[in-house]
Amino acid sequence: MINQRIHHALTGVLALGLLTLGGMRAGAQAPRPNHPSRLADTLMVDEIVVSGVRKSVSTNSVSTHIDHHAIADAMGKSLASMLENTSGLSSIQTGTVVAKPVIHGMYGNRILIVSHGARLTGQQWGYDHAPELDKNGFSGVSVVKGSESVRYGSEALGGIIVMESKPLPYGSQRVHGSLTGLYGTNGRRYSLVGQAEGSMPGNRDVAWRAQLTTDDGGDRSTARYLLNNTGMRERDLSLSLGYRRNRWRWEGGYGLFHQKIGVMQSAQMGNEELLQERIRLGRPVEVYPFSRSIDYPHQLVVHHSAYAKVWWDGQRLGHWAWQTTFQDDKRRENRIRRLNHSDIPTVSLHLRSLQNALSWHKVYGPWKSEAGLQLLTTNNSNERGTGVVPIIPNYTEVALGGYGIQKYQREQWGAEAGVRFDGQRTEADGYDWTGRRYGGRRQFGNFTYSLGGHFSPSPHWRFTTNVGLAWRAPHVYELYSNGNELGSGMFVRGDSTLQSERSCKWVTSIDYHSRRFCVRVDAYLQWISHYIYDQPTGRNIVVVSGAYPVFQYRQTPAFFRGIDLDLRFRPWPAIDYHVVTALIWANEQTTGNYLPYIPSPRIHQSLSWTPAPMGRWQPRVGVNHRFVARQTRFNPATDLIPFTPEAYHLLGFEAGVTYRLPHGQSLEASVMGDNVLNKEYKEYTNRSRYYAHDMGRDIRCTVTWNF
């Protein structure tokens, strides 16, 4: 028996060594000790479990990782809702379905989302536009909290969300995958996610992966009433294929994101008196029985993406990689129109983008050099014949950037420095409601740099600091918009004189971890010149579709600072207590006035019990609690109403069991609940809080077969 256990242990260590060697040959970072907030890859060898860490971002940046278990547990939720359980992150919502991630108070085009190695391009400029991607098709998520604009380019003022995919299974002898079904009580929705991967029987150097998601739901509900016409239909698909030979590796893939969302009808006003009345009531005037149908108004988003990558290991010449990515995004927004013309969209946008990126890196001793060139072209056009003046004009963008990074790594510490230059040209052309032609050409250019380092005086302690400059050119929406947002029910006007946002962010992290106790504290300071935001003008506008409050874009110098806490305590191996919290202060530098839509103080804590396996059975039970304080750092001049929502508490739970089957297969079943006490509340960062409350109780049941 002892010899058999030693044999299993040596086999596990040898397998881990081979995996680590393969990862280092592909340019991966050497693994570090496991931490609850870092992505962990697990290898099962009989009764031996060996864990390693694969980081997709720099070790000299302050970042957090969400693994595939957290993604699976968040099935039925949006990407932004899943990330809310991470310190320093929250969301800005429009209703109960559409949500954008928020990092340290930054949202929208200040957060860069990287998917399959390329930035996600789409109609993400409005608050009612959510990221066009399916989180179920990824194995992990890395959140960079610093200004990583040197490596990734503009629009990374707040941070970067890197969607991670597992390496393709070259050499795999059989097909692996999973099939998961979900039912959620709120909206009576159901989801099905299936994925499979393997290699070709005739040539194990050819690997593939396929994933499919379907989601269907009806009207969501608050604690006391239904939110009519808030159903959703979603169909997603992703395919990947790769081939390796000697020093070369080729990979390509295709993704489809197809989503139809109903828009809450209480945000669509009939006249100015009704607008004021609905804001005063803070809830819909009329509520109809539950329905699964999606009526007018609604949104339809179809996002295609295709990419091709080539890697070459030149050894003495370094590692080279080239990637090209094409994305095609179509958005249609239909309102309730007179004379049975609702089937004709009032907003129909078609965006195409092409990205090309060439990168090189070489490791020599403790040094690592990295450089790259990136070219992005974007074309966004409006469909003709809608009978409505487009909210933004047609536009094209061309952005070119080049960067260089030098790293130095020792056993206990490391440092890096990087520089980058970007140039962007924006051309817009359109006609306003008077028939006047507007738009023009704008040129933007910026030089950015970053400095970072980490120090580990012992296996338990780690200190990381990073300071960087970042920039963002104003979006065409902020420059030229002149129309109402479908989801939020607001009329927004741009300012063609807006200048680029420029930011300097310094973030420092202190990390301590031991067998029973892990704690991490992140603190940051961020200065932004020409910070852009919209605020109400105090006037309403009446158009054919109804009356809407008018919001105007403006800019001001801003100062952000805050502290994040991530603490985990394991008094016994089966007990895990986890708490995350975030505090943010954001003001105008000149007046000291508070900035709008900054998340209020919040704390999220969970307690879970995972006992030792009972034969083939592995149960788990957990409870969680979220407290969100009232936002007292609030300027009434930047809002429609002179007060913020009350503080609230939400309780949830999770219970599940895993049953191991022969040949590495397993069955998992779980029940999860959110807002189980059915609390009626409003979230300050929800743009629909003027007209309705947030979502009530939701019980989700999932069953998964892993094969």
C-alpha positions in Angstrom: 0.0 0.0 0.0 2.8 2.5 0.9 4.7 1.7 -2.3 1.5 2.2 -4.3 0.9 5.6 -2.7 4.5 6.6 -3.4 4.1 5.5 -7.0 0.9 7.6 -7.3 2.7 10.6 -5.8 5.7 10.4 -8.1 3.4 10.0 -11.0 1.5 13.2 -10.0 4.7 15.2 -9.5 6.1 14.0 -12.9 2.8 14.9 -14.6 2.9 18.4 -13.1 6.5 18.8 -14.1 5.6 18.0 -17.7 2.7 20.4 -17.7 4.8 23.2 -16.2 7.6 22.6 -18.8 5.0 22.7 -21.6 3.6 26.0 -20.2 7.1 27.5 -19.9 7.9 26.5 -23.4 4.8 28.4 -24.5 5.9 31.5 -22.7 3.9 31.0 -19.5 4.9 32.3 -16.1 6.4 29.9 -13.5 3.7 28.8 -11.0 3.4 30.5 -7.6 1.8 29.2 -4.4 -2.0 28.8 -4.7 -4.2 31.6 -3.5 -8.0 31.7 -3.3 -8.2 34.6 -5.8 -5.8 33.1 -8.4 -6.7 30.8 -11.2 -5.8 27.2 -10.3 -5.4 24.3 -12.7 -6.1 20.9 -11.1 -4.7 17.6 -12.1 -6.3 14.4 -10.8 -4.2 11.2 -10.6 -6.1 8.5 -8.7 -6.3 9.9 -5.2 -3.5 12.5 -5.6 -4.6 16.1 -6.4 -1.8 18.4 -7.6 -2.5 22.1 -8.1 -0.6 24.7 -10.1 -1.2 28.3 -11.1 -1.2 29.7 -14.7 -1.1 33.5 -14.8 -2.2 35.2 -18.1 -1.2 38.7 -16.9 2.1 40.2 -15.6 3.2 39.3 -12.1 4.1 43.0 -11.6 0.5 44.1 -12.0 -2.2 44.0 -9.3 -4.8 41.5 -10.6 -7.4 39.0 -9.5 -8.3 35.7 -11.1 -11.7 33.9 -11.2 -11.5 30.2 -12.0 -13.9 28.0 -14.0 -15.7 26.8 -10.8 -16.8 30.4 -10.1 -17.9 30.7 -13.7 -20.0 27.5 -13.4 -21.6 28.7 -10.2 -22.6 32.0 -11.8 -24.5 30.2 -14.7 -27.6 32.2 -15.3 -26.0 35.5 -14.3 -24.2 38.1 -16.4 -20.5 38.6 -16.5 -20.8 41.8 -14.5 -22.9 40.1 -11.8 -20.4 37.3 -11.5 -17.5 39.8 -11.0 -19.4 41.6 -8.2 -18.1 39.0 -5.8 -14.5 40.2 -6.4 -12.9 42.9 -4.3 -12.9 46.3 -6.0 -15.5 45.3 -8.7 -19.2 46.1 -9.0 -21.6 46.8 -11.9 -23.7 49.5 -13.5 -27.0 48.2 -14.7 -30.0 49.1 -16.8 -32.8 47.0 -15.5 -32.4 43.4 -14.4 -30.6 41.9 -17.4 -28.1 44.5 -18.9 -25.0 45.1 -16.7 -21.5 46.4 -17.3 -18.5 45.6 -15.1 -17.1 48.4 -12.9 -13.5 48.5 -11.7 -12.6 51.0 -9.0 -15.5 53.2 -10.1 -14.6 53.1 -13.8 -17.0 51.7 -16.3 -18.0 51.7 -20.0 -15.2 52.5 -22.5 -12.7 52.9 -19.6 -12.7 49.1 -19.1 -11.1 47.0 -21.8 -12.4 43.5 -22.3 -10.0 41.1 -24.1 -11.4 37.9 -25.6 -9.3 35.3 -27.3 -6.4 37.6 -27.3 -8.2 40.6 -28.9 -10.1 43.5 -27.6 -13.9 43.2 -27.7 -15.3 45.7 -30.1 -19.1 46.3 -30.3 -21.8 48.7 -29.4 -20.7 49.2 -25.7 -21.0 52.9 -25.5 -24.5 53.2 -24.0 -25.4 52.2 -20.5 -28.0 49.8 -21.9 -25.4 48.0 -24.0 -23.8 45.0 -22.3 -20.6 43.2 -23.4 -21.4 40.9 -26.4 -19.8 37.7 -25.1 -20.7 34.5 -23.4 -18.7 33.9 -20.2 -19.6 30.2 -20.2 -17.2 29.6 -23.1 -14.1 30.5 -21.0 -12.1 28.7 -18.4 -11.3 31.7 -16.3 -11.2 35.5 -16.0 -8.3 37.7 -15.0 -9.1 41.2 -13.8 -6.2 43.7 -14.0 -6.8 46.6 -11.6 -4.0 48.9 -12.8 -3.8 51.0 -16.0 -2.3 48.4 -18.3 -2.5 50.6 -21.4 1.1 49.9 -22.4 0.4 46.3 -23.4 -3.2 46.6 -24.4 -3.6 50.2 -25.7 -6.2 52.9 -25.1 -9.5 52.5 -23.1 -7.8 50.8 -20.1 -8.0 53.6 -17.6 -9.9 51.6 -15.1 -8.5 48.2 -15.8 -8.7 45.1 -18.1 -10.9 42.0 -18.1 -9.0 39.2 -19.8 -11.3 36.3 -20.7 -9.1 33.1 -20.6 -9.4 29.9 -22.6 -7.7 26.7 -21.8 -5.0 25.6 -24.2 -6.3 23.3 -26.8 -5.9 19.6 -25.8 -3.1 18.5 -28.2 -2.3 14.8 -27.7 -5.6 14.0 -25.9 -6.6 10.4 -26.3 -10.3 10.9 -25.7 -13.0 13.5 -25.8 -13.7 15.5 -22.7 -16.5 18.0 -21.9 -19.5 18.8 -19.9 -23.3 19.3 -20.3 -25.1 21.6 -17.9 -28.8 22.5 -17.5 -30.3 25.3 -15.4 -33.7 26.4 -14.3 -34.2 29.8 -12.6 -37.4 30.8 -10.8 -37.2 34.5 -11.5 -38.3 34.8 -15.1 -38.9 31.1 -15.3 -35.8 30.8 -17.4 -33.8 27.8 -18.5 -30.3 27.5 -19.9 -28.3 24.7 -21.5 -24.5 24.8 -21.9 -22.6 22.1 -23.6 -18.9 21.9 -24.4 -16.5 19.3 -25.7 -12.9 19.1 -26.7 -10.3 16.6 -28.0 -7.8 15.8 -30.7 -8.1 14.1 -34.1 -7.7 10.3 -33.9 -5.5 10.3 -37.0 -3.3 13.1 -35.9 -3.1 14.1 -32.2 -1.3 17.3 -33.1 -4.7 18.6 -34.4 -7.0 19.7 -31.5 -10.5 21.2 -31.4 -13.0 22.6 -29.0 -16.8 23.4 -29.4 -19.2 25.2 -27.0 -22.9 26.0 -27.2 -25.2 28.0 -25.0 -28.9 28.6 -25.1 -30.8 30.8 -22.7 -34.5 31.5 -22.5 -36.5 33.5 -20.0 -39.7 35.5 -19.5 -40.6 38.6 -17.4 -38.3 39.2 -14.4 -39.9 40.3 -11.2 -39.1 42.4 -8.2 -40.1 41.4 -4.6 -43.6 42.8 -5.1 -44.4 43.1 -8.8 -43.5 41.9 -12.3 -41.3 43.9 -14.7 -43.2 43.4 -17.9 -41.4 42.8 -21.2 -38.1 41.9 -19.6 -37.6 38.5 -21.2 -34.4 37.4 -22.9 -33.4 34.9 -25.6 -29.8 34.1 -26.2 -28.0 31.6 -28.5 -24.1 31.4 -28.4 -21.6 29.3 -30.2 -17.8 29.1 -30.3 -15.5 26.8 -32.3 -11.7 26.5 -32.1 -9.2 24.4 -34.1 -5.5 24.2 -33.8 -2.4 22.4 -35.3 1.1 22.2 -34.0 4.3 21.1 -35.7 7.8 21.5 -34.4 8.3 25.2 -33.6 5.0 26.3 -35.2 1.5 26.5 -33.9 -1.6 27.6 -35.8 -5.0 28.2 -34.3 -8.3 29.7 -35.5 -11.8 30.1 -34.1 -15.3 31.5 -34.6 -17.8 32.8 -32.2 -21.5 33.8 -32.4 -23.4 35.8 -29.8 -27.1 36.2 -30.5 -29.3 38.0 -27.9 -32.8 39.5 -27.9 -33.8 41.5 -24.8 -37.1 43.0 -24.0 -37.0 46.6 -22.6 -39.1 47.4 -19.5 -42.1 49.4 -20.7 -42.2 51.7 -17.7 -39.1 53.5 -19.0 -41.0 54.5 -22.2 -43.0 57.6 -21.4 -46.2 58.8 -23.0 -46.0 62.5 -22.0 -44.2 64.9 -19.6 -46.8 64.6 -16.8 -46.6 60.8 -16.9 -42.8 61.0 -16.8 -42.9 63.0 -13.6 -45.5 60.8 -12.1 -43.5 57.6 -12.7 -40.4 59.1 -11.3 -42.3 60.1 -8.2 -43.8 56.6 -7.7 -40.5 54.9 -8.5 -42.3 51.8 -9.9 -44.5 50.9 -12.9 -48.1 52.3 -12.9 -49.5 49.2 -14.6 -48.5 45.6 -14.2 -49.7 42.8 -16.4 -49.6 39.0 -15.9 -46.4 37.0 -16.6 -45.4 36.4 -20.2 -42.5 34.7 -21.9 -43.0 36.7 -25.1 -40.8 39.7 -26.0 -42.9 42.6 -27.3 -41.9 46.1 -28.4 -39.7 47.8 -27.3 -36.8 45.4 -27.5 -33.1 45.0 -28.5 -31.5 42.5 -30.8 -27.7 42.0 -30.9 -25.9 39.7 -33.2 -22.1 39.6 -32.8 -19.8 37.5 -35.0 -16.0 37.1 -34.3 -13.3 35.2 -36.2 -9.6 35.0 -35.4 -6.4 33.3 -36.6 -3.2 33.0 -34.6 0.3 31.9 -35.5 3.1 31.2 -33.0 6.7 30.5 -33.8 9.4 29.5 -31.3 12.6 31.0 -32.7 14.7 30.0 -29.6 17.6 32.4 -30.1 15.4 34.8 -32.0 12.7 34.8 -29.4 9.0 33.9 -29.5 6.9 35.5 -32.2 3.1 35.7 -32.4 0.7 37.2 -34.9 -3.0 37.4 -34.7 -5.8 38.8 -36.8 -9.3 39.2 -35.6 -12.5 40.3 -37.4 -15.6 41.2 -35.5 -19.0 42.0 -37.0 -21.7 43.5 -34.7 -25.3 44.3 -35.5 -27.6 46.1 -33.1 -31.3 46.8 -33.8 -33.6 48.6 -31.3 -37.3 48.6 -31.9 -39.7 50.9 -30.1 -43.5 51.2 -30.0 -44.3 53.2 -33.2 -47.5 54.5 -34.7 -49.3 53.1 -37.7 -48.0 49.6 -37.0 -44.4 50.5 -37.8 -42.9 49.0 -34.7 -41.2 46.3 -36.8 -39.1 49.0 -38.3 -36.1 49.7 -36.0 -35.5 53.2 -34.7 -31.8 52.3 -34.2 -30.0 49.9 -36.5 -26.2 50.0 -36.3 -23.6 47.8 -38.1 -20.1 47.8 -36.8 -17.1 46.0 -38.4 -13.6 45.9 -37.0 -10.3 44.3 -38.0 -7.4 43.9 -35.6 -3.9 42.9 -36.4 -1.3 42.4 -33.7 2.3 41.3 -33.9 4.2 40.5 -30.7 7.7 39.3 -29.8 9.3 38.3 -26.5 12.6 36.7 -25.5 13.9 35.4 -22.2 17.6 35.6 -21.4 18.7 34.8 -17.9 16.7 37.0 -15.5 15.7 39.4 -18.3 12.7 39.3 -20.5 12.1 41.7 -23.4 8.7 42.2 -25.0 7.5 44.4 -27.9 4.6 44.6 -30.2 2.6 46.5 -32.9 -1.2 46.7 -33.1 -3.5 48.1 -35.8 -7.2 48.5 -35.4 -9.7 49.7 -38.0 -13.4 50.2 -37.2 -16.4 51.1 -39.4 -19.8 51.9 -37.8 -22.8 52.7 -40.1 -26.5 53.3 -39.6 -29.2 51.5 -41.5 -31.1 53.8 -43.9 -34.9 53.9 -44.1 -35.7 53.7 -40.3 -37.6 57.0 -40.4 -35.7 58.2 -37.3 -32.6 60.4 -37.1 -29.7 58.2 -35.9 -28.6 58.8 -32.4 -25.0 58.9 -33.6 -23.5 59.6 -37.1 -21.6 57.1 -39.2 -18.0 56.9 -38.3 -14.7 55.2 -39.0 -11.7 54.9 -36.7 -8.1 53.9 -37.3 -5.8 53.3 -34.4 -2.1 52.3 -34.5 0.1 51.6 -31.5 3.5 50.2 -30.6 5.0 49.2 -27.3 8.1 47.9 -25.6 8.4 46.3 -22.1 11.5 45.2 -20.2 11.3 42.9 -17.3 13.8 41.7 -14.7 13.0 38.6 -12.5 14.8 37.3 -9.5 13.8 34.6 -7.0 12.2 37.0 -4.5 11.5 40.1 -6.5 10.9 41.4 -10.0 10.4 44.7 -11.9 9.3 45.9 -15.3 9.1 49.2 -17.2 7.1 49.8 -20.4 6.5 52.6 -22.9 3.9 52.9 -25.7 2.7 55.4 -28.3 -0.8 55.4 -29.8 -2.3 57.4 -32.6 -6.0 57.5 -33.5 -8.0 59.1 -36.3 -11.8 59.4 -36.0 -14.0 60.6 -38.8 -17.8 61.1 -38.3 -20.4 62.2 -40.8 -24.2 62.5 -40.3 -27.3 64.7 -40.5 -29.3 65.9 -37.5 -33.1 66.3 -37.2 -32.9 69.7 -38.9 -31.1 68.3 -41.9 -27.9 70.0 -41.0 -24.7 68.0 -41.7 -22.4 67.5 -38.7 -19.3 65.5 -37.7 -15.8 65.9 -38.8 -12.3 64.5 -38.3 -10.5 64.3 -35.0 -6.9 63.3 -34.4 -5.7 61.9 -31.1 -2.2 60.8 -30.0 -0.7 59.9 -26.7 2.4 58.6 -25.0 2.0 56.2 -22.1 4.3 54.4 -19.7 4.1 52.0 -16.8 6.4 51.0 -13.9 5.8 48.0 -11.7 7.4 45.5 -9.4 6.8 42.9 -6.7 8.7 41.6 -3.7 8.2 38.4 -1.8 10.3 38.5 1.4 8.9 35.1 2.5 6.6 32.4 1.1 3.7 34.0 3.0 4.1 37.7 2.0 4.0 39.5 -1.3 4.0 43.2 -2.1 3.1 44.5 -5.6 3.0 48.1 -6.8 2.3 49.6 -10.2 2.0 53.1 -11.6 0.9 53.9 -15.1 -0.4 56.5 -17.5 -3.4 55.7 -19.6 -5.6 57.5 -22.1 -8.9 57.3 -23.9 -10.2 59.3 -26.8 -13.9 60.4 -26.5 -16.3 58.1 -28.2 -18.4 59.3 -31.1 -21.4 58.8 -28.8 -19.9 61.3 -26.3 -19.1 63.7 -29.1 -22.2 63.7 -31.3 -25.1 61.7 -29.7 -28.5 63.4 -29.9 -31.2 60.9 -29.0 -32.7 58.8 -26.3 -31.4 55.5 -24.9 -33.9 52.7 -25.3 -33.3 50.9 -22.1 -32.8 53.7 -19.6 -35.4 56.1 -21.0 -33.0 59.1 -21.2 -32.3 61.6 -23.9 -28.5 62.1 -24.2 -26.6 64.9 -26.0 -22.9 64.9 -26.8 -20.3 67.6 -27.0 -18.1 67.7 -30.1 -15.4 69.8 -28.2 -14.6 67.0 -25.7 -10.9 66.2 -25.3 -9.1 62.9 -24.5 -9.2 61.5 -21.0 -5.7 61.1 -19.5 -5.1 59.2 -16.3 -2.3 58.4 -13.9 -3.1 55.5 -11.6 -1.0 54.1 -8.7 -2.1 50.9 -7.2 -0.4 48.9 -4.4 -1.2 45.5 -3.1 -0.2 43.7 0.2 -0.8 39.9 0.1 -0.4 37.5 3.0 -1.4 33.8 2.8 -0.9 30.8 5.0 -2.6 27.4 5.4 -5.5 28.9 7.3 -5.5 32.6 6.7 -5.3 34.7 3.5 -5.7 38.4 3.3 -5.1 40.9 0.5 -5.4 44.7 0.6 -5.3 46.8 -2.5 -5.1 50.6 -2.4 -5.1 53.0 -5.3 -4.9 56.7 -6.3 -6.0 57.9 -9.7 -5.9 61.4 -11.3 -7.9 61.9 -14.5 -7.8 65.0 -16.6 -10.9 65.7 -18.8 -13.0 63.0 -17.1 -16.2 62.6 -19.2 -19.7 61.9 -17.7 -23.3 62.8 -18.4 -25.6 64.7 -16.0 -29.2 65.9 -16.2 -29.8 69.4 -17.5 -33.0 69.8 -15.5 -35.1 69.9 -18.7 -37.3 67.3 -20.5 -37.7 66.8 -24.2 -40.9 65.6 -25.9 -40.5 63.6 -29.1 -42.8 61.3 -31.1 -42.2 58.3 -28.8 -42.7 60.2 -25.5 -41.1 62.6 -23.0 -37.6 62.0 -21.7 -35.2 63.7 -19.3 -32.2 65.3 -21.1 -28.7 64.4 -20.1 -25.6 66.3 -21.4 -22.0 65.1 -21.6 -19.4 67.3 -19.9 -15.9 66.8 -18.6 -13.9 67.8 -15.5 -10.6 66.9 -13.8 -11.3 64.0 -11.4 -9.6 62.3 -8.5 -10.4 58.7 -7.5 -9.0 56.8 -4.5 -10.1 53.7 -2.7 -9.3 50.5 -0.7 -10.2 46.9 -1.5 -10.1 44.0 1.0 -10.1 40.3 0.2 -10.0 38.0 3.3 -10.3 34.2 3.6 -10.2 32.2 6.8 -10.1 28.4 7.0 -10.2 27.4 10.7 -10.6 23.8 9.7 -10.1 22.2 6.3 -13.8 21.8 5.7 -14.8 25.4 6.7 -14.1 28.4 4.4 -15.1 32.0 5.3 -14.6 34.6 2.6 -15.2 38.3 2.7 -14.6 41.1 0.1 -15.3 44.8 0.5 -14.5 48.0 -1.4 -14.5 51.7 -0.5 -14.3 54.4 -3.3 -14.1 58.2 -3.1 -14.4 60.2 -6.3 -14.5 64.0 -6.7 -14.1 66.8 -9.1 -10.6 68.2 -8.5 -11.7 71.8 -9.0 -14.9 72.0 -7.0 -14.7 68.9 -4.8 -18.2 67.9 -5.9 -19.0 64.2 -5.9 -19.1 62.4 -9.3 -22.2 60.4 -10.3 -22.7 56.7 -10.4 -19.8 55.8 -8.1 -20.6 52.5 -6.3 -21.4 52.9 -2.6 -19.5 51.0 0.2 -20.3 47.3 0.2 -19.4 44.1 1.7 -19.9 40.5 0.5 -19.3 37.5 2.8 -19.8 33.8 2.4 -19.4 30.8 4.7 -19.1 27.3 3.1 -18.7 23.8 4.4 -17.1 21.1 2.2 -16.6 17.9 4.2 -14.3 15.0 3.3 -15.6 12.9 0.4 -18.1 10.2 1.5 -17.0 7.4 -0.9 -18.0 8.7 -4.3 -20.1 11.5 -2.9 -18.8 15.0 -2.3 -21.4 17.4 -0.7 -21.0 21.1 -0.1 -23.2 23.8 1.6 -22.8 27.5 1.9 -24.5 30.8 2.8 -23.7 34.3 1.7 -24.6 37.8 2.6 -24.3 41.2 0.8 -24.6 44.6 2.4 -24.7 47.7 0.3 -24.6 51.1 2.1 -26.5 54.1 1.0 -24.4 56.4 -1.2 -23.9 59.5 0.9 -21.1 60.9 -1.3 -23.7 62.2 -3.7 -24.3 65.4 -5.6 -28.1 66.0 -6.3 -27.2 68.2 -9.3 -26.0 65.2 -11.2 -29.2 63.1 -10.8 -32.9 63.2 -11.6 -33.9 62.9 -8.0 -32.3 64.6 -5.0 -31.7 61.4 -2.9 -30.1 58.0 -3.3 -31.7 54.6 -2.5 -31.6 53.2 1.0 -29.0 50.7 2.2 -30.0 47.0 1.8 -29.0 43.5 2.9 -29.3 40.4 0.6 -29.0 36.8 1.8 -28.3 33.8 -0.4 -27.3 30.1 -0.2 -25.8 27.2 -2.1 -26.1 23.5 -1.6 -24.7 20.8 -3.9 -23.3 17.4 -4.3 -20.9 15.7 -6.7 -21.0 12.0 -7.5 -17.9 10.5 -9.1 -18.5 8.0 -12.0 -16.0 5.6 -13.5 -13.5 6.7 -16.1 -13.1 10.2 -14.8 -16.7 11.2 -15.2 -18.9 12.9 -12.6 -22.4 14.2 -12.0 -23.0 17.5 -10.1 -26.3 18.9 -8.8 -26.7 22.2 -7.0 -29.4 24.6 -5.8 -28.5 28.3 -5.3 -30.6 31.2 -4.1 -30.2 35.0 -4.4 -32.2 37.5 -2.4 -33.9 34.5 -0.7 -35.8 36.8 1.8 -37.3 38.6 -1.3 -36.0 42.1 -0.2 -37.4 45.0 -2.2 -34.5 47.4 -2.9 -32.9 49.7 -5.4 -29.3 49.9 -6.4 -27.8 53.3 -6.9 -25.8 52.3 -10.0 -28.9 51.0 -11.8 -30.0 53.4 -14.5 -33.6 52.1 -14.2 -34.0 52.8 -10.5 -36.1 55.9 -11.3 -38.9 53.6 -12.6 -38.6 50.2 -10.9 -36.9 48.2 -8.2 -34.2 45.6 -8.6 -34.8 41.8 -9.0 -36.5 39.8 -6.3 -35.9 36.2 -5.1 -34.2 33.9 -7.6 -33.7 30.2 -7.0 -31.4 28.4 -9.5 -31.1 24.7 -10.0 -28.3 23.1 -12.1 -27.3 19.6 -13.1 -23.9 19.0 -14.8 -22.5 15.9 -16.4 -18.7 16.0 -16.8 -17.2 13.4 -19.1 
